[in-house]
């Protein structure tokens, strides 16, 4: 399975490592030089593309048209939503996952904007905390 991970920060880097360990072919797109250096070191075996995931030419160069899955996991909701929309509607990616950074923006991350699965980390963490409190 070919997975394109857009965002090579802590979350994107970790996602890439897990995918590589499960046998996926992974390409990571990241514009920041410091993050690129870390991803190169932490995710050997992945292809690294320097550039912005909101640039159609960068997505094309990274192989978005042949990706089975695109994971938009940058730290900016507007970036993740833009990537998801382009991946789904411009490149025809079958499965698009997007990180929601601000829970107030969750309502935007829907199928009609190209998102198959929205991962709302604040909501997940809040639910775990509430569940932990209930167990005590």
Order of alpha helices (4+ residues) and beta strands (2+ residues): beta-alpha-beta-alpha-beta-alpha-beta-alpha-beta-beta-alpha
